[in-house]
Amino acid sequence: MPRARVLVVDDEEGVRSSLAGILKDEGYQVDAVESGERCLEMVSRNDYQAVFLDIWLPGRDGLEILGELAGRPSAPAVLMISGHGNIETAVRAARMGAYDFIEKPLSLEKVTLTLRNALKQRRLEEKNRILKEALSTDETLVGDSPPIHRLREEIARAAPTNGRVLILGENGTGKELVARQIHSLSLRKDEPFIEVNCAAIPEDLIESELFGHVRGAFTGAVESKRGKFELADGGTLLLDEIGDMSLRTQSKVLRVLQEQTFEPVGGSVSRQVDVRVIAATNKDLTQAIARGEFREDLYFRLNVIPLKVPPLRERREDVPALAGHFLRKFAKEYGRKREITPEAMEALVSYGWPGNVRELRNTLERMVIMTSGEVIRLEDLPAAVRGGRPAGRDPWEGLDAFGSLKEAREVFERRFISRRLEEAGGNVARAAELLGLERSHLYRKLRAYGIKGER
């Protein structure tokens, strides 16, 4: 790993050469200049991770230069040095963004230790910035299809309110992404966003997870713990997979929604919270109510603003944009540039994506990792995605590539309908006759598979 690059800025030749020598002996790449103006020139041309900056410089002083450096994107860590410093100057420098203040004469141990700590701090800050950028990017609904336009409009209307939201959609459609976007556009955006997956937590632990517990409440409760409702106070709580929550826990959640109060497990003192609850599920809660598996009163409390996230097969025109988004993301993450051929893109658009956006994302991540060249071709795609066969071979070969009968049936049906429509010259009425289907039934199939035909 290459060592960090450091710039020394001091008007005294002896200090410059001495400090540069110390840093070079430690393995750093070092440049040295005599003025603030030269410092700004060097920083604009080179990527320095740290700058040793003297306060007293001819022309523009060190504090003025510090102000300019601190305002730059990916600014270097700045360590101020001075032989005439005082506490007031050191405090001012720290407030302006300096990492530390070192007094002359410079100590070898002090210089090297402070620099190591400054570089470590800068790496952590840079990593945090990248993670935030990635999170911000991932919190964007990608696509321009009518269903996504409608969903964006509904989110924009619902977000600024405190109304509870019930997000409905199949697995992998992006329900959590919708919840995060609602939070980021709400008046609570600067407060916590807390998520609980109700299906992933054992029944005997879900109440403790939601409401917390006091020490000694049950075996293993060696210390008190705050629950998700308390952690989300002032912000937003996402109850993901709410349809998998037990009736007992549902009744306690209902009370919190009604009164905004709860008691930790094993506790006797009520705690009050201000939490906006968003729920998400892939289940039909009305059917669950009919089966006695979900409380009707809780459903009406949650279902103030219902939002439906469309499956990917209902917005196939978004597949190219999504594919490009994921290719850029993983190319940056893994340092591997990847492009996709038109034939491979056509296969991505034609595939039914039963796992929705999550399946598309995982497929493209695998392609970025496993494809040897820079171009992803049709033959590089999984057999199921390219129609269940190796490119250019008989369509009945490779049947073992299918994971389920449903998947095989979808692939065959899509190809069979496309073939008959082709034989009918794109005429849907004629294709319906060839297929032995009612025309309305065929239209539904065409919409489901994203196949275009002439009316």
N, C-alpha and C positions, 0 to 999 in steps of 0.2 A: 504494500500500500504506500503511495507517495506521501512524503511528509508535507505538512502544511507550508504555505508560502506566506512570509511575514515581511512587512515593510517597517523600517525604522526611520522616524522623522525627527531630526534634531539638528540645530544650527551649529553645534560643536563637533568638529571633526573627530576629536578624541573619543567622545561618547558614541558617535556613529560607528566608528571602526571597532571599538571595544564591544559594544552590544551586538553588532553584526557578527563578530568573531565568536562570541559566546553561543549565539543561536546556531551558527553554522556547525560548531562543534557538537551541538545537540542533534544535528541532522536536518534542520529546517532549511528551506530555500529562502534566502534573505536578500532584499534590496534596501538601499539606504539613500535618503535624500535630505536636503538641508532646509526646505521651506514648506509652508502649507500649500502654496500654489503647486509646487512640484508633487506634493503628496496627492492632491486631487487629480493631477494629470496621470500619475502612475496607477491610481485606483481605477480610473476610468478605462485604462487599457489592460489591466491585469486583474486576475481573480485572487485577491489576498484574503486569507482567513483571519488574519490579525494584523493590527497596526500599533506600534509603540509610538506615541505622539507626545512630543514635548509641549508644555504649555506656553513657554516664552519663546516665540519665533519671530523673526523679522517679517514685517508686513502683517498679514493676517495671523492672529494668535491661534494657539491650539484649540481653545474652546470654540472659536468660530468655525474652525475646520471640523471639529467634532460634530457640531450641529449639522454640517452638510453630509458627513459620512453616515450619521445615524439615520438620516432621511432616505438613504438609498435602499433599494430592494436587495435582499441578501447581504446586508451591510456586514463588514468585517467586525470582529471583536476589537474594541479600542481600549488600549491600556495607556493611561496618561502618566507621563513622567515629568518630574520637576525638582529642581534644587531649591526652590523658593515657595513651596506649597504651604497652604494652611488648610484648616478644617473647612472653612467656608468655601474655598475653591474646590476641595475634594467633593463636598456635598453637591455643589453645583454641577460638577462633571458627572457625578453618578446620576443625577436627575436628568441630565441631557443624554444619557445612554452609555456612558463609559462603563466598562466592566470593572476596572479597578484603578487605583491611584498609587504609583510607586515613587518613593522619594529617592533622590540622588544623595550620596553615591549609591549606585545600583549594586545589589547583592546578587551573586550568581544563583543561589538557592531560591531567593525571592522571585527573580525574573523567570526562571524555568518552571517553578511550581505554579506561579500565577498564569503563565502562558498555557500550560497544560490544562488548567482548570477552565480558562477562558475558551479554549478550543472545544473542550468537552461540552461546555454550556452552549456554545454556538451550534454544535452538531445536534444537540437535543432540540434546540429551537428550530433548526432547519427541518429536522424530521417531523416535528409537530406541525410546521407550516405545510409540509407536503401532505401530511395526513389530513389536515383541514381542507386543503385544496381538493384532495381525492374525495373527501366526504361531500364537499360542496358540489363536485361534478356528479357524483353518484346520486345526489338528491335532486336530479333533474329528470323529468319525464321526457324520454326521447321519442320523437315521432311527430308527424303532422297529419295523421289520419283523423277523420271526423270523430271517432270515439275518444281519441286522446285530446282533441280540441275541446270536446264537451267536458271531459273530466277536468282539464285545466281550469275551465271557466267555473265549474262547480267548486273546485278547491279554492279558487280566488274569492268566491262569494262566501264560503263557509269559514275560511281561515280566520278573518279578523273578529269573529264572534266567539262566544264561550259555549256555543251549542255543541252538544255531544254528537259524535260522528260514528256511524256504523259502516265500516268498509267491507264490502262483499266481493268475493272473487275466488277463482280457482287457485290452487297452490302454484307458486312461481310467477304470479302475475305482477307482483310489486306492491302488495298492500302496505307493507312496512314503509316503503318509499313514499307512498301517498301520505301516510301518517306523519312522516318526518317533514314532508313539504308543507302540510297543514300547520305544523308547529313553527316552521321557519318563517311562515308568512303571518303568523298570529302576533297578538300583542304580548304573548308570553315567550317570544323567541329567545330572549336573553336569560330565561329561566330553564331549569332542567327538562330534558326529554328522557323519560324512563320507559323501558319496554319490559313486559313480562310475557313469556310464552307459556300460556296456561296448559298447553299439551305436553310440555317438556318437564314440568315439575310434578313430582309424586304427590298424590292426594294428601298425605300426612304432612307435607311441607308447604303446601300452597298458601295456607293461611299465614304462616310465619313469614313467607316470602312477601305477601301483600301487606300485612299489618305489623310485621315485626314481632318480637317477643321480649319478655323480661328474663333476667337471669334466673335459672332454675325452673322455668316454665315447663320443661320436659327434659328427659334424659338427653344429655349432650349440650344443653343450653347453658354453657359455662359462663357466658356473658350476654348482656342485653344486645339486641340487634334492631336497627331501624328498618322498617318495611318500605316497600316501593311507594306506597301512598305518601308516606312521610318524606321520602327522598324527592318525590315529584312535587312537593308543596310549592305552589306558585307557578308551576309549569304544566306539563302535559304527561299523562300516563297512557301508554298503549297497552291494552289487554288483547294480545294476539291470540288467535285460536280460542276465542271466548266460548265457542260452542262445545269445547271439551272440558269446561269447568263443571264441577259437581254441583248438585242442587244446594248442598249445604253451604258451599262457598258463595254460590250465587246470592243466597239470602243475605250474607254479610256484605257483599259488594253493593247490593241494593240499598242497604242501610247507609253506607257511606255516600252513595249518590243522593239519597234523600236528605241526609242531615249534615254531610261533610264532616262527620266525626267517626272515630273508630277507637277500639281498645286493642292494644297489643296482646298477643297470646300470653295468657297468664297474668295479665295486668288488670287493674280495676279502675284506672284513671283514663277518662276519654281524652282523646287528642283531636284537635280541630285542624283541618287542612283546606286549602283552596286549590283544587286539582281539576283540570279539564281532562275528562276521560274520552279516549278514542278506542273503540273496540273493532276487531277484525275477525273474520271467519270465512272459511271455505264451505261451510255447511248452510243448508236451508233451515234457518231458525224457526220458521213457521211450522215446518214439518216436525222439528224437534219439540216444539211446544205441543203439537198434537199427540206426540208419543209420550209426553210427560217428562221429557228430558231437559227442558229449558223453561224457566219461569217467564210467563207472559208479561208480568209487571216489570221485570228487568228488561225484557225485550223492548217494551215501549219507552222505558227510561233511556235506553241506549240508542234507539232508532229515531233520534230527533232529526238528524241529517244523514240519510242513506246515500252512500256513494258506491257505484258498481265499477270495478276495475275490469276492463274487457280482456278476454283471453287473447293470446297472440294470433290465433287463427282467424279472429275477427278483425284484425288490423294488420294483415300481411304486408300492406304497403309500407309499414314502418320497419320491416325486417332489414332492408339495406341501411337505414340510418342507425338502427340498433347495432348491426354488425360492424359498421364503421366505428361507432362509439366504443365497442368492446375491443376491437382490434387496436385502436389507439391507446386505450387504457392498458392492455396487457403488453403491447409493444413497449410502452414506457416503463411498465413495472418490471419486465424481464429483459429489457434492453435488446429486443429482437424485432426488427422492422418486418411487417407482414402486409401483403396485399392479397386480394382475392380475385380470381378470374370471374368473368361474366357467367360462365357455365356453373361454377360453384355457387355464385350468388343466386342464380336462378333456382338451383336445388334448395338453397336455404329458404327462399320465398315459397317454394312449392310444398315444402314439408309441413306437416300439421302441427308440430311442436306441442305434444301433449303435456310436456313439462313447462310450457310457456317461456317467458323471458329468461327464467333461471336456467332452463335447459339450453337455450341459445347461448347464454353467457358461458356456461360450463363447456359447451362444444367449442366455442371460439378460444377459450383459454387453453383447452387441450390442443387445438390446432396451432396456436402460437408456440406452445412448448414443444410439441412433437414433430411439427413439420420442419424438414431439414433446410429447405430453401426459403427465399423471401416471399414466394408466391404460393398461396393455398389454391390448389386445383381441385377439380371435381373428384378425382380419384383419392384425394387426401381426406375427404369427408367420411364420417361413419356411414356404413352400408345403409342403415335405416334412413338417413337424411338424403342420400343420393338416390333413393328409390329401392333400397334393399338389394342392390347388385353392384358389383364392380363396374366402373365406367366401360362402356363398349361391349359388355357381355350380355348373354341371354338374360331376360328379366326374371326367369324362374330360378336362376342360380342364386346361391347365397341365402337360402331361406333360413339357415341357422343364425343369421344376423339379427332376426327379429326377437325382441324381448317378450312379446305377448301376442296373442291372437288379435287383439284390438289393433295393435300397431301394424301387423301384417295386413289386416283387412283394410285399414285406412290407406296404406300405401297402394295396395292393389286397386281399391275402388277409385282412388284419385287417378291412377294411370289408365284404368279402363274407361272412365268417363271422359278423360282427355282424348283418348284414342277415338271414341265414338263421336265426340264433338268435332274432331278433326275430319273424320269421314263425312260428317254432315256439313262440312264447309263453315262451321261456326254457328249454324242455325240450331237454336235450342229446341225448337218444336220438332225438327227432324231427328235430332239426337235423342230426344225423349222417346220417340217411336222406336228407334234402334235399340234403346236400352229397356224398353217396356216399362217406362215410368210415367207417372203423371207429370205434366209440364211444371206445375207448382212445386212438386217434390224435387224435380231436377234443379230448379232455380235455388232451392234451399241448399242442395248439395254443392252447387257451383259457388254459392256465397261462402259456405263452410270451408271449401278447399281453395278459395281464392282464384277460381278458374273463370276466365272471361269468355263470353259468347255473345253472339248477336241475337237480339230479341226478334 
